[in-house]
Amino acid sequence: MTSRIPRDSRLRLVRPRPLAAAPRAMNQQRSHRPAPRPPEGTPAPAELARMARSGLADAARLAHWADAALGPGRDGATDEGKATLSDATAARAAGDLGLTVAQVRADWDIARLAGLVEVHGDSARPSWRLRAWDRDESAVLRGWVALFDAWSLAHPEPAEHEPSAVAEVVSAMPQVLSFLQLSAGPVPVEQLLDLLQQRVTELRTERCEIPYGPQPEPVRQPPADEDTPLAPLLDWALHALASVGALTCGDGQATLTPLGSWAVWVKLEQICVAAQSPAGNIEQSAEDMLRGCAQLRPNAARAEYRAWLAARTVGSAVTELVGAARGEDALLRGLAFEALRVVGAPAEPDVRAVLDEPTLRPYALLWLAEHDGVDAEDAHEVLTRDEATWLWVDTAAAVADHGEAPLLVRHLESAVQPTVPQLLDEVRAVGHPRTVQVLVALAAAHPDPALAKAVRRAAFQVHTGG
């Protein structure tokens, strides 16, 4: 028996766009916020990237050395599964680059924090950012912002200070930096200290919990951190930020560098974007956020992804999205990779890392093809026949679980096989765990009795192992 679908209309695999734009979803209107412009006087991106490359030149040099001298995937680069260089590797780098071992270790820490190298156990490998270092301004600026975010790790605090007081200062510094950015010039350190003390007091008040009902009068003993003077910690914070190139200190004043001012502005813009979440999913987990986006049209869903991403670090967001894609819900799998398309290049290492997982491999291959510039309509050509068939079943499972019967029937048109019997043979062979449910749902939905009968027969054969 052959399909009633014309044989000459080759049915091509399409991106899982219909899952995020089911016909029952209402077309949502939202105002588009114009692209924000940085403050007047901010250097052009090319000049900012030049500054960032200059500040990270030593770290990039060491990362390139590690790439050439150690080779990808070679063991022994790091010490005991930690992110620090082994003694042998540090000594070798120092000799090759004309540096001291201490300088090598400092540059390695910066390279790691800026995302120029990735450490996996005892091995280190160059990141996508290092590969794009000389040609991609965005990659350079993202690397510098990653270092800026990690300023407290790049220049560890003095050991004598209370950890809780250090944590409070780190939490309060964004407000101090915002004040510096708005001031657009030198600010006396004494003024910054007053602001820091106010913010730390607010943080302590916010975390204070008063139990309900009458309580015995406690004997008050102030926590050690309340007695910790903040001036030395502010001095540490300012010098740490100066060490990553975010500001300059001198003559009792602090001033943001052009890079620092731009980075603080970027962070403030991200907060504004996060506050404009159209569907209110910012505080949800990746899985719940994706479920909340399932009924949105593509543009509205992408706006929600951007808002959700803006409220998180890139690394944690990508990890959450990949975790959601590994779940049993095929709809979330497709939507997770749509959200990863919004992330863009920073997600590439994590996407490549799942190529060996059969459940995620077809999605990852399509993502990587589009990331490499292949047109979305042609990206399916990177899949083998089995991978395309597996993805067809997975997408059909999402439609069966969350869509309507006509959408499932139309999904037949996205198969790569020219006839239904050929499709059924290959679907049975590919071994998707949802094959039986998909075929049963398709048989129930299809208006052609003969075709529905053939699909039911295939479902029974898969179920019985025949």
C-alpha positions in Angstrom: 0.0 0.0 0.0 1.3 3.5 -0.8 0.6 6.8 0.7 -2.0 9.2 -0.8 0.5 11.9 -0.4 2.0 12.6 -3.8 5.4 10.9 -4.2 7.0 13.9 -5.9 6.5 16.3 -3.0 9.6 15.4 -1.0 8.7 16.0 2.7 11.5 17.7 4.4 12.4 17.9 8.1 11.5 21.3 9.6 12.6 23.0 12.7 10.3 22.4 15.7 8.8 25.9 15.2 5.2 24.6 15.2 5.6 23.4 18.8 6.1 26.9 20.0 3.5 28.3 17.8 0.6 25.8 18.0 -2.5 27.0 16.1 -4.5 27.2 19.4 -2.1 29.8 20.7 -3.3 33.4 20.5 -1.4 35.9 18.6 0.1 38.1 21.2 0.9 41.8 20.7 3.7 43.4 22.6 5.5 46.7 22.2 9.0 46.4 21.0 11.6 48.2 23.1 14.0 50.1 20.9 17.6 48.9 21.1 19.2 50.7 24.0 22.2 53.0 23.3 25.1 53.2 25.7 25.8 56.5 27.5 27.2 59.3 25.4 31.0 59.1 25.3 31.1 55.3 25.4 33.7 54.1 23.0 32.6 52.1 19.9 32.5 48.3 20.3 35.7 47.9 18.2 37.6 50.2 20.6 36.1 48.5 23.7 37.2 45.1 22.2 40.7 46.6 21.6 40.9 47.6 25.3 39.7 44.2 26.4 42.2 42.4 24.1 45.0 44.6 25.6 44.0 43.9 29.2 43.7 40.1 28.5 46.7 39.8 26.2 48.8 37.9 28.7 46.0 35.5 29.5 45.2 34.9 25.8 48.9 34.3 25.1 49.1 31.6 27.8 45.8 30.0 26.5 47.2 29.9 22.9 50.4 28.4 24.3 48.4 25.7 26.1 46.4 25.0 23.0 49.6 24.5 20.9 51.8 22.8 23.5 49.4 20.6 25.3 47.0 19.6 22.5 43.3 19.1 22.9 42.3 16.5 25.4 45.8 15.7 26.7 46.0 14.7 30.3 48.2 16.3 32.9 47.5 19.9 32.3 45.9 20.5 35.7 46.6 19.3 39.1 44.5 16.6 40.8 41.3 17.4 38.9 41.4 21.0 39.9 41.5 24.2 37.8 45.1 25.0 38.8 48.0 24.2 36.5 50.1 21.2 37.5 53.6 22.1 38.7 55.2 20.5 35.6 52.9 22.3 33.2 53.4 25.7 34.9 57.2 25.3 34.9 57.1 24.3 31.2 55.0 27.4 30.3 57.2 29.7 32.3 60.2 28.4 30.4 58.6 28.7 27.0 57.0 32.1 27.6 59.8 33.8 29.6 57.7 34.2 32.7 57.9 33.3 36.3 55.8 30.4 37.5 53.8 32.9 39.6 53.0 34.9 36.5 51.9 31.8 34.7 49.6 30.8 37.4 48.1 34.3 37.6 47.6 34.4 33.8 46.0 31.0 33.9 43.5 32.0 36.5 42.6 35.1 34.4 42.3 32.9 31.2 40.0 30.5 33.1 37.8 33.2 34.5 37.5 35.0 31.1 36.5 31.7 29.5 39.5 31.4 27.3 40.2 27.9 28.5 37.9 25.2 29.9 39.1 22.7 32.5 37.6 19.2 32.6 39.1 17.2 35.4 42.8 16.7 34.6 42.6 18.1 31.1 42.2 21.6 29.7 41.0 22.7 26.2 40.6 26.0 24.4 37.2 27.4 24.4 35.1 28.8 21.5 36.0 32.2 22.8 39.7 31.7 22.2 39.1 30.4 18.7 37.2 33.6 17.9 39.5 35.9 19.8 41.2 37.7 16.9 38.1 38.1 14.7 35.0 38.4 17.0 34.6 41.6 19.0 31.6 40.1 20.8 33.6 37.1 21.9 36.3 39.4 23.3 33.8 41.6 25.2 31.9 38.6 26.6 35.2 37.3 27.9 36.0 40.5 29.6 32.6 40.8 31.1 33.0 37.2 32.4 36.2 38.3 34.1 34.5 41.5 35.4 31.7 39.3 36.9 34.4 37.3 38.7 36.4 40.2 40.1 36.2 38.8 43.7 37.8 35.5 42.5 40.5 37.2 40.4 41.8 39.0 43.5 40.9 37.0 46.6 40.1 38.8 49.8 42.5 38.9 52.7 42.3 35.9 54.9 41.8 37.8 58.1 38.4 39.1 57.2 35.1 37.4 58.3 33.7 35.5 55.3 30.2 36.7 56.0 31.4 40.4 55.9 33.2 39.7 52.6 30.0 38.2 51.2 28.1 41.3 52.2 30.6 43.6 50.5 30.5 41.5 47.3 26.7 41.7 47.3 26.7 45.4 47.9 29.3 46.4 45.3 26.8 46.4 42.3 25.2 49.5 43.9 28.5 51.1 44.4 29.5 50.4 40.8 26.1 51.8 39.6 26.8 55.0 41.5 30.2 55.3 40.0 28.7 54.7 36.5 26.1 57.4 37.0 28.7 59.8 38.4 30.6 59.5 35.1 33.9 60.7 36.8 36.1 60.4 39.9 34.3 59.8 43.2 35.9 60.1 46.6 36.5 56.8 48.3 35.0 58.2 51.5 31.7 58.8 49.7 31.8 55.2 48.3 32.4 54.0 51.9 29.3 55.7 53.1 27.3 54.2 50.3 28.7 50.7 51.0 27.9 51.0 54.7 24.3 52.0 53.9 23.9 49.1 51.4 25.4 46.5 53.9 23.0 47.8 56.6 20.1 47.3 54.2 21.2 43.7 53.4 21.4 42.9 57.1 18.0 44.3 57.6 16.5 42.4 54.7 17.7 39.0 56.0 16.5 39.7 59.6 13.6 37.3 60.5 11.4 38.1 63.5 9.4 35.0 64.7 5.7 35.3 65.3 4.3 35.4 68.8 5.9 36.2 72.2 9.5 35.2 72.5 11.9 35.2 75.5 14.2 38.2 75.6 17.5 37.0 74.1 20.9 38.0 75.3 22.1 40.0 72.3 25.6 39.3 71.0 26.4 41.2 67.9 27.6 39.0 65.0 31.3 39.3 64.3 30.6 40.8 60.9 28.7 43.7 62.3 31.9 44.7 64.1 34.0 44.3 60.9 35.3 47.6 59.6 34.3 48.0 56.0 37.0 50.4 54.9 39.6 47.6 54.4 37.1 45.5 52.5 36.2 48.4 50.3 39.9 49.0 49.6 40.2 45.3 48.7 37.1 45.5 46.4 38.3 48.6 44.6 41.8 47.1 44.0 40.3 43.8 42.8 38.1 45.7 40.3 41.2 47.7 39.3 43.1 44.4 38.7 40.6 43.3 36.1 40.6 46.7 34.4 37.2 47.9 35.6 38.3 51.1 37.4 41.3 53.1 38.6 42.2 54.2 42.1 44.4 57.0 43.3 44.5 60.1 45.4 41.6 58.9 47.5 39.3 58.6 44.4 37.9 55.9 42.2 37.0 56.2 38.5 35.5 53.6 36.2 37.4 52.9 33.1 35.6 53.0 29.7 35.3 49.2 29.9 34.1 49.3 33.4 31.5 52.0 32.7 30.3 50.1 29.7 30.0 46.8 31.6 28.0 48.3 34.4 25.7 49.9 31.8 25.3 46.4 30.2 24.4 44.9 33.6 21.8 47.6 34.3 20.3 47.1 30.8 20.0 43.3 31.6 18.1 44.1 34.7 15.7 46.3 32.7 15.2 43.6 30.1 14.6 41.0 32.9 12.0 43.3 34.4 10.1 43.4 31.1 9.3 39.6 31.0 6.0 39.5 29.0 4.8 36.3 30.6 6.4 36.4 34.1 8.6 33.3 33.9 11.9 34.9 35.0 12.0 33.3 38.5 10.9 29.9 37.2 13.2 27.0 36.6 14.2 26.3 33.0 11.6 23.5 32.7 8.7 25.6 34.1 9.8 28.6 32.0 9.7 26.5 28.8 6.3 25.1 29.7 5.1 28.7 30.2 6.4 29.5 26.7 4.8 26.5 25.0 1.7 28.5 24.0 3.5 31.7 22.9 4.1 32.6 19.3 7.8 32.4 18.3 8.6 36.1 18.7 6.9 36.3 22.1 8.7 33.1 23.2 12.1 34.5 22.2 11.4 37.6 24.1 10.7 35.5 27.2 13.8 33.5 26.6 15.9 36.7 26.5 14.3 38.0 29.7 14.9 34.7 31.5 18.5 34.5 30.3 19.2 38.1 31.3 18.4 37.3 34.9 21.1 34.5 35.0 24.7 33.9 34.3 25.2 32.3 30.9 26.8 29.1 32.2 24.0 28.3 34.7 21.3 29.1 32.2 22.8 26.8 29.6 23.2 24.0 32.1 19.5 24.4 33.1 18.3 24.4 29.5 20.4 21.3 28.6 19.0 19.6 31.8 15.5 20.4 30.7 16.2 19.0 27.2 17.3 15.7 28.8 13.8 15.1 30.3 11.1 12.9 29.0 8.9 15.7 27.5 9.8 16.0 23.8 8.1 19.5 23.7 10.6 20.8 26.3 13.4 19.3 24.3 12.6 21.3 21.2 11.9 24.5 23.1 15.1 24.1 25.1 17.1 24.2 21.9 15.1 27.2 20.7 16.1 29.0 23.9 19.8 27.9 23.3 19.5 29.5 19.8 18.9 32.8 21.7 21.9 32.1 23.8 24.1 31.8 20.7 27.8 31.2 20.7 28.4 30.8 24.5 26.2 27.7 24.4 28.4 26.0 21.7 30.6 23.9 24.1 27.6 22.5 26.0 25.8 21.7 22.7 28.8 19.9 21.3 29.1 18.0 24.6 25.7 16.3 24.1 26.4 15.0 20.5 27.0 11.6 22.0 23.6 11.5 23.6 21.2 9.9 21.1 18.2 11.8 22.6 19.8 15.2 22.0 22.1 14.5 19.1 19.7 15.5 16.2 18.8 18.7 18.0 22.4 19.5 18.7 23.4 18.8 15.1 20.7 21.2 13.8 21.8 23.9 16.4 25.4 23.6 15.4 24.7 23.7 11.6 22.7 26.9 12.0 25.3 28.3 14.4 27.9 27.7 11.6 25.8 29.7 9.1 23.8 27.0 7.4 20.3 28.3 6.4 17.6 27.0 8.8 15.7 25.4 5.8 18.8 23.4 4.8 20.1 22.5 8.3 18.3 19.2 8.2 20.8 18.0 5.6 23.4 17.5 8.3 21.3 14.6 9.8 21.6 11.0 8.7 18.4 9.3 7.7 18.1 7.6 11.0 18.7 10.8 12.9 16.0 12.6 10.9 13.6 9.8 11.5 14.3 9.7 15.2 13.7 13.5 15.3 10.5 13.1 13.4 9.2 10.6 16.0 10.3 12.8 18.9 8.6 15.9 17.4 5.5 13.8 16.8 5.5 12.8 20.4 5.5 16.4 21.4 2.6 17.1 19.1 0.7 14.1 20.4 1.2 15.2 24.0 0.5 18.9 23.5 -0.9 19.6 20.1 -4.1 18.9 18.2 -5.0 16.0 15.9 -4.8 18.1 12.6 -1.3 19.3 13.6 -0.2 15.6 14.0 -1.6 14.7 10.6 0.2 17.7 9.0 3.4 16.5 10.7 3.5 13.7 8.2 4.5 16.3 5.7 7.8 16.8 7.5 9.0 13.2 7.1 12.0 12.6 4.8 10.5 9.3 3.5 8.4 9.6 0.3 5.8 7.0 1.2 4.0 6.1 4.4 5.1 2.4 4.2 8.7 3.5 4.0 8.2 5.9 6.8 6.6 3.2 9.0 9.5 0.7 8.3 12.1 3.3 9.2 10.2 4.5 12.3 10.0 0.9 13.6 13.7 0.4 12.9 14.9 3.6 14.6 13.8 2.4 18.1 12.4 5.6 19.6 10.8 4.8 23.0 7.6 6.7 22.1 7.1 5.0 18.8 4.0 3.0 19.8 2.2 6.0 21.3 3.0 8.2 18.3 1.7 5.6 15.8 -1.4 5.0 17.9 -2.1 8.8 18.1 -1.5 9.2 14.4 -3.8 6.4 13.5 -6.5 7.8 15.6 -6.1 11.3 14.1 -5.7 10.5 10.4 -8.9 10.7 8.3 -7.8 8.1 5.7 -9.2 4.7 7.0 -6.7 2.7 5.0 -3.7 4.7 6.1 -4.9 4.7 9.7 -5.2 0.9 9.5 -1.7 0.5 8.3 -0.4 2.8 11.0 -2.3 0.8 13.7 -0.8 -2.4 12.3 2.7 -0.9 12.6 2.0 0.2 16.2 0.9 -3.3 17.1 4.0 -4.9 15.5 6.3 -2.5 17.5 4.3 -3.2 20.7 4.6 -7.0 20.3 8.1 -7.0 18.9 6.9 -8.4 15.6 
